[in-house]
């Protein structure tokens, strides 16, 4: 009788252990790093690095943090430059951080112009411009240091 009881207890212990192991596998599968219904996050089909910009709505200027380039409209064409002309004034109160899926921010400029209109109370001041340009330069330099 004692031997029979021992077999029943050991069988129950094995069943509970098996159930716990299966539960752990099922829970771990639910915590995977895959998109539901799609390829994993690290798959090249899904994973990309959008470009990080600062957009200044009142000046309609973009600053690309990675490259340190400014993008602005000059008449009908867009210009890319490392040094922004002095006629454009930047202000941290007017800065909008953007992540854009293109090297050319002007592709979505119409959408940005509509979505990020400057406040009617906002007035540009030339005094904040030098500090904002230095801020952008520091952001670019910090990015360069991380990349090295």
N, C-alpha and C positions, 0 to 999 in steps of 0.2 A: 504494500500500500504506500509506504514511504517513498519508494523508488518511482512509483506511478505519479505521485504528487509532484515529485521533483521534475519529472519530464514535462508535466503540465505547466509548471512555473517557468521552466527554461524555454518552453515553446512560446509562452506569453511574452517573456523578456525579448526573445528574438523578434517577435512580431512588432513589439513596440519600438525596438531599435530600427527595424526595417522601415516602419512608418515614419519615424523621425528623420531617417536618412533621406527618404523620398520627399518629405516635406521640405527639407533643406535644399534639395536640388530644385524643386519647383519654385521656391522663394528666390533662390539665386538666379534662376532663369528670368524671373520677373524683374530683376534689378539690373539687367544687362544694359550696356550703353548703346543699344540699337534704337533707331526710330521705329515706332510702331508702323508696320506696313511698308518699310523702306529699308535701304541699305544701312549699315552701321555708320556712326558718326564719322569715323575716320576714313570712310570710303571717299574716293575722289569725286564721285558723282554728287555727293552732298556737301562735303566740307570745302569751304573756300574762305579766303581772307578778304572781307570787304575793306574798302579804302576809308581811312578816317580823315575827316575834314572838319574845319571850323568854317561856318558860313556866317557872313555878316550881312543881314538883310538890307540895312539902310544903304550900304555901299555896293551891295550885290557882288561881293568878293568871297572867294573860297580860299582857304589855306589848307594845303595837304601836309599833314604832320609828318608823314614818313619821308617825303622828298624835300620838304621845306619850300615848296613852290606855291606861289599865289596864282589864282586864276581870276581874271576879270574881263569884262566886255569892253572893247575899244571900238566903238561904232557898231559895225555888224559882225565883227569877228571876235573870237575869244583869244586872249593872250595868256601864256604861261610864263612866269618870270620868278626869279628868286628875290628880287627887290621890287616892292610895290611902289608905283609912282606916288608922289606926295599929294596929289589931288584926291586920293582915296584915304579916308580916315577910318581907322578901326577903333572899336570900343568894346571892352569886355562886357558891358551891359547889353550889347547888341550881338553877342556871339551865340551861335547855335551849333552844338556838336552834332555831326552827321556821320553815318556809316553808309557809304555809297558803293554799289557793286560795279563801279566803273572807274577807270583812270581819268575819265573826262567828266567832271562834275556838272558841266554845262548841259549834259544830256538830259538831266532832270531839273534844269533850272526853272522852267515854267512852273512845275509842281512845287518847287521850293519857294519860289516867289509868291505863289498863292497861299501856301501853308504857313510861311513864316514872315508875315508882314510886320514891319516895324510898328511899334506902338505909336499912336498919334501924339502922345505926350513926350516921346523920345526926341531929344535934340542932340545932334552930333557935336562933339567938342574936340578941338584939335589937341587939347592938353592930354587926353587919355591915349591918343594915337601912339606916341613913342613907347609907352609902357606896354601896350598891347603887342606891338611889333617885337619888343624884347621877350615878352611872354611866349609868343609863337616861336621865336628862335630857340628859347630854352626848351620848349616842348620837342622841337626837332632834334636838338642836341641830346636830350635824354633818350629819345628813341634810337639815335645812332649809337649811343653808348651801350644800350641793351642789345643791339644787333651784333656788336663786335664780339 
